[in-house]
Amino acid sequence: MQTRRQHLQHSAVVAGLLAGTGLFPQYAHAAFNKAAFDAKTIADALKAYGSGVPAESKDVTITGPDIAENGAVVPLGVSTSLPNVKQLLIMVEKNPSALVAMFNVSDSIDAAISTRAKMGQSSDVYAVAITNDGKALFAKKEVKVTLGGCGG
């Protein structure tokens, strides 16, 4: 019986071999936008996706704690009821790299995603929905990161 760690190590080796031989699925490579993940600001990350100036929208929802006791694992979520959304992004304004997560979506799935992010300090967190025609719509929420959850 394999342990979880052995299974993950085996999976990493197989993925590495597939990527090295060019047999890794092409859509996995196409989904990664290095320029966006390297961007230091939210505007630069959106520019890397070809989006213009984002507009605030009540149709985009962000979830997360008001106060995060542990900045290493902050639960965040994004959802939208908008049609024709192709990507959902989660961005943290004061992180060294603003873009935390990017998810490709389509009309055939429910556009509601949850993940955990690392935050070094209190910051505004943005949920951005990018539509097929390149429009960027967002919602934002302030998340305070504390040491020990004291609310400081």
TIKEFI-955055 format. One record per atom (N, C-alpha, C, O): residue in three letters; x, y, z. Coordinates in steps of 0.02 Angstrom, whole numbers, plus 50000, padded with zeros to 5 digits. Example, Ala and Ser with C-alpha at 12.3 -4.5 7.8 and 13.67 -1.06 7.14 Angstrom:
<pts>
ALA506604971650390 ALA506154977550390 ALA506604983550390 ALA507124983450423 SER506424988850354 SER506844994750357 SER506455000250394 SER506705005750402 
</pts>
This chain:
<pts>
MET500424994150000 MET500005000050000 MET500445006250000 MET500915006850040 GLN500305010949955 GLN500685017049950 GLN500435022249999 GLN499835022850012 THR500905025950028 THR500705031650069 THR500535037450024 THR500675037349964 ARG500235042450052 ARG500055048350013 ARG500685051649984 ARG500685053649926 ARG501205052150024 ARG501825055150002 ARG502135051249944 ARG502355054349895 GLN502135044549947 GLN502405040549893 GLN501995041449829 GLN502275041749774 HIS501335041949837 HIS500905043049779 HIS501055049749746 HIS501095050149685 LEU501135055049787 LEU501275061649759 LEU501965061749725 LEU502035064849672 GLN502455058449754 GLN503115058149723 GLN503075054449656 GLN503375056649607 HIS502715048949654 HIS502635045149593 HIS502285049349540 HIS502475049249482 SER501765052949560 SER501385057149513 SER501835062749485 SER501795064249425 ALA502255065649527 ALA502705070949504 ALA503205068249453 ALA503355071649403 VAL503455062249464 VAL503925059249417 VAL503585057949350 VAL503865059549297 VAL502985055249351 VAL502615053849289 VAL502465060349252 VAL502555060649191 ALA502245065449288 ALA502095071849256 ALA502725074849225 ALA502705077649170 GLY503295074249260 GLY503925076749233 GLY504125073149169 GLY504355076249121 LEU504045066549169 LEU504205062649109 LEU503755064549050 LEU503995065248994 LEU503115065349064 LEU502645067349010 LEU502815074248983 LEU502805075348923 ALA502965078949028 ALA503125085649006 ALA503775085748966 ALA503825089348917 GLY504265081748987 GLY504905081448953 GLY504865078448883 GLY505255080148839 THR504385074048873 THR504305070848807 THR503805074548763 THR503705072648705 GLY503505079648789 GLY503015083348750 GLY502325080048748 GLY501895082048709 LEU502225075048791 LEU501575071548792 LEU501095074448842 LEU500525072148848 PHE501315079448880 PHE500875082748928 PHE500335086448890 PHE500485089448838 PRO499705086348913 PRO499175089648875 PRO499325096948860 PRO499545100648904 GLN499225098948798 GLN499395105748777 GLN498985111048813 GLN499235116548824 TYR498365109548830 TYR497955114648864 TYR498245116448932 TYR498135122048955 ALA498605111948964 ALA498905113549028 ALA499455118849020 ALA499525123149062 HIS499835118448965 HIS500345123448952 HIS500025130048931 HIS500275135348951 ALA499495129848893 ALA499185135948868 ALA498845139848923 ALA498775145948918 ALA498625136548976 ALA498265139849029 ALA498735144149072 ALA498495148849105 PHE499375142649073 PHE499845146349115 PHE500075152549079 PHE500325152249023 ASN499985158249111 ASN500195164649084 ASN500735167449129 ASN500585170749179 LYS501365166049113 LYS501935167949156 LYS501945175449170 LYS502075177549226 ALA501815179549119 ALA501835186849128 ALA501325189049180 ALA501465193549220 ALA500745185949180 ALA500225187849229 ALA500425185849299 ALA500325189649346 PHE500705179849307 PHE500905177549373 PHE501525181249399 PHE501635181549459 ASP501935183949354 ASP502515187849375 ASP502355195149388 ASP502765198749417 ALA501765197449369 ALA501575204449376 ALA501555206549449 ALA501325202849493 LYS501805212549462 LYS501835215149530 LYS501195218849550 LYS501045219549609 THR500815221149501 THR500195224849515 THR499595221549482 THR499675217549435 ILE499015223149507 ILE498405220349479 ILE498305222749407 ILE498105218849364 ALA498455229149394 ALA498375231749326 ALA498835228149277 ALA498625226649221 ASP499455226749297 ASP499915223149252 ASP499695216049240 ASP499765213449184 ALA499425212749291 ALA499185205849283 ALA498595205749234 ALA498555201349191 LEU498125210449241 LEU497555210749195 LEU497775212449125 LEU497495209849076 LYS498275216649118 LYS498535218449052 LYS498835212249018 LYS498775211448957 ALA499145207849057 ALA499425201649029 ALA498885197049002 ALA499015192848959 TYR498275197749028 TYR497705193849002 TYR497335197448947 TYR496835194848921 GLY497565203348928 GLY497255206948873 GLY496625210648894 GLY496225212648851 SER496535211648959 SER495935215148983 SER496075222548990 SER496645224749001 GLY495555226348984 GLY495605233548994 GLY495525235249068 GLY495665231149111 VAL495295241149081 VAL495185243349149 VAL494595239449178 VAL494055239349147 PRO494675236349235 PRO494125232349263 PRO493575236849291 PRO493705242549313 ALA492965234349290 ALA492395237949318 ALA492105233849375 ALA492065227749371 GLU491905237249428 GLU491595233849485 GLU490915231149464 GLU490545234549428 SER490745225149488 SER490115222049469 SER489805218349528 SER490155214949566 LYS489155218949535 LYS488795215349587 LYS488695207949567 LYS488495203949608 ASP488845206249504 ASP488775199449480 ASP489385195149494 ASP489385189149480 VAL489905198149522 VAL490515194549542 VAL490535194749618 VAL490445200049649 THR490645188849648 THR490655188349721 THR491315185649745 THR491585180949716 ILE491575188549799 ILE492185185949830 ILE492015183949901 ILE491645187449936 THR492285178349922 THR492195176049992 THR492875175250024 THR493365173449991 GLY492895176550088 GLY493505175850127 GLY493385178750196 GLY492885182050207 PRO493835177450241 PRO493745179950309 PRO493875187450314 PRO494265190250275 ASP493555190650362 ASP493715197650375 ASP494405198150409 ASP494795202650395 ILE494535193250453 ILE495175192950488 ILE495455185850479 ILE495115180950495 ALA496065185450453 ALA496395178950443 ALA496905178150499 ALA497375182150505 GLU496825172850538 GLU497295171650593 GLU497965169050568 GLU498475170150600 ASN497965165750511 ASN498575162850483 ASN498635165050410 ASN498265162550368 GLY499095169550395 GLY499165172050327 GLY499425166950278 GLY499405168050217 ALA499675161250303 ALA499935156050258 ALA499385152150223 ALA499505149350170 VAL498785151950252 VAL498235148050222 VAL497575151950230 VAL497175150350274 VAL497475156850189 VAL496875160950191 VAL496375158150141 VAL496515158050081 PRO495785155750164 PRO495285153050118 PRO494945158750079 PRO494675163350109 LEU494955158150012 LEU494645163149969 LEU494225159749917 LEU494365154049897 GLY493705163149895 GLY493275160349843 GLY493025165649796 GLY492975171549815 VAL492875163749735 VAL492605168249685 VAL492035164649649 VAL492075158649635 SER491505168349636 SER490955165549597 SER490625171149557 SER490695177049573 THR490275169049505 THR489925173949464 THR489325170549431 THR489325164549419 SER488825174649418 SER488235172349381 SER488245175049310 SER487765174049272 LEU488775178549291 LEU488825181449224 LEU488885176049170 LEU489195170849182 PRO488575177149113 PRO488665172449057 PRO489325173949021 PRO489605179349027 ASN489575169148982 ASN490155169948940 ASN490795171748977 ASN491215175548951 VAL490875169149037 VAL491495170249075 VAL491995164949054 VAL491825158949053 LYS492615167049039 LYS493125162149019 LYS493645161049074 LYS493945155649076 GLN493745166049118 GLN494245165149171 GLN494015168649235 GLN493695173949233 LEU494195165549291 LEU494095168549356 LEU494785169349388 LEU495185164649388 LEU494925175249414 LEU495575176649444 LEU495485178649517 LEU494985181849535 ILE495965176949558 ILE495995179349627 ILE496655183049633 ILE497185180449618 MET496615189349657 MET497205193549662 MET497245196749731 MET496735198649761 VAL497865197249757 VAL497985200449821 VAL498425206449808 VAL498995205749786 GLU498155212349822 GLU498485218549804 GLU499195219349832 GLU499635221649796 LYS499305217549894 LYS499955218749926 LYS500425212749926 LYS500935212849960 ASN500255207449890 ASN500725201849883 ASN501285203649835 ASN501185207949792 PRO501865200549841 PRO502415201949794 PRO502205200649721 PRO502405204449677 SER501825195449709 SER501515194249644 SER500765194549655 SER500485190649694 ALA500435199249622 ALA499735200649635 ALA499265194749619 ALA498795193449656 LEU499395191249563 LEU498955185849543 LEU499095179649585 LEU499645176949585 VAL498575177349620 VAL498635171549664 VAL498405165249628 VAL498715159949633 ALA497845165749592 ALA497555159849559 ALA497165161949497 ALA496875167349495 MET497165157449447 MET496795158449386 MET496445151949368 MET496755146649370 PHE495805152349352 PHE495415146449335 PHE495065147649268 PHE494735152749259 ASN495145142949222 ASN494775143149159 ASN494085140149172 ASN494025134749201 VAL493565143649150 VAL492885141249160 VAL492505141649094 VAL492735144849046 SER491925138549091 SER491495138949033 SER490765138949057 SER490635138149117 ASP490315139749010 ASP489605139749028 ASP489355132949051 ASP488815132449080 SER489755127649039 SER489535120949057 SER489685119149130 SER489505113749153 ILE490035123649166 ILE490165122349237 ILE489915128249278 ILE489825133749253 ASP489805126849342 ASP489615132149388 ASP490235136249403 ASP490735133549427 ALA490215142649390 ALA490795147049399 ALA490855149049473 ALA490735154849491 ALA491035144249515 ALA491135145449586 ALA491745141349608 ALA491725135249607 ILE492275144849627 ILE492915141649641 ILE493145143749711 ILE493045149549731 SER493445139149747 SER493745140549813 SER494455138049814 SER494625132949784 THR494885141649849 THR495585139749856 THR495855142849920 THR495495146149957 ARG496485141649933 ARG496825144749989 ARG497425148549962 ARG497765146249916 ALA497555154349991 ALA498105158549967 ALA498545160650026 ALA498335160550083 LYS499155162450009 LYS499615165050059 LYS499615172650055 LYS499685175550001 MET499525175750113 MET499535183050117 MET500035185150170 MET499995182850227 GLY500495189450152 GLY501015191650198 GLY500785197250244 GLY501075198350297 GLN500255200750223 GLN500015206450263 GLN499285207850244 GLN499025205150196 SER498975212150284 SER498285214150269 SER498255217550201 SER498705221250183 SER497725216150163 SER497685218650095 SER496975218150068 SER496565214450094 ASP496855221850015 ASP496235220849976 ASP496345214749932 ASP496875213749903 VAL495825210549928 VAL495835204549887 VAL495305205549833 VAL494745207549847 TYR495485204049771 TYR495045205049714 TYR494855198449683 TYR495265193949675 ALA494215197849665 ALA493965192349624 ALA493795195449557 ALA493395200249553 VAL494085192849503 VAL493995195749437 VAL493715190449390 VAL493965184849387 ALA493195192349354 ALA492905188049302 ALA493065191149235 ALA492905196949223 ILE493395187349191 ILE493545189749124 ILE493085186249075 ILE493065180049073 THR492725190149036 THR492245187248989 THR492585185748922 THR493145187848909 ASN492225182148879 ASN492485180248814 ASN492665186348771 ASN493105185848728 ASP492335191948782 ASP492485197948742 ASP493015202448775 ASP493125208048753 GLY493355199948828 GLY493915203448859 GLY493735208348914 GLY494185211648940 LYS493105208848933 LYS492915213348988 LYS493125210249054 LYS493075204149064 ALA493365214449099 ALA493555212249166 ALA493095215449217 ALA493045221549221 LEU492765211349256 LEU492295213649307 LEU492545210949374 LEU492765205249378 PHE492505215049427 PHE492805212949490 PHE492375214549550 PHE491905218549548 ALA492545211149605 ALA492295212649672 ALA492905212649717 ALA493385209049703 LYS492895216549770 LYS493475216649815 LYS493255216349887 LYS492695218149905 LYS493715213949928 LYS493595213050000 LYS494245214250036 LYS494775211950013 GLU494225217650092 GLU494825218450133 GLU494885212550180 GLU494405210650214 VAL495475209650182 VAL495625204150228 VAL496205206450272 VAL496745208150248 LYS496085206350337 LYS496605208250385 LYS496965201950409 LYS496645197150431 VAL497615202050403 VAL498035196450425 VAL498325198450493 VAL498655203650499 THR498215194250543 THR498455195650610 THR498925190250634 THR498925184750607 LEU499305191850683 LEU499725186850717 LEU499335184350777 LEU499215188150823 GLY499145178150776 GLY498775175250831 GLY498035176950831 GLY497685175150878 GLY497795180350780 GLY497075181850775 GLY496835186950825 GLY496255186650847 CYS497255191750843 CYS497065196750894 CYS496685202650864 CYS496465207050901 GLY496605202850799 GLY496225208250767 GLY496615214750760 GLY496305219850746 GLY497265214650767 GLY497675220750765 GLY497805222950698 GLY498135228050689 
</pts>
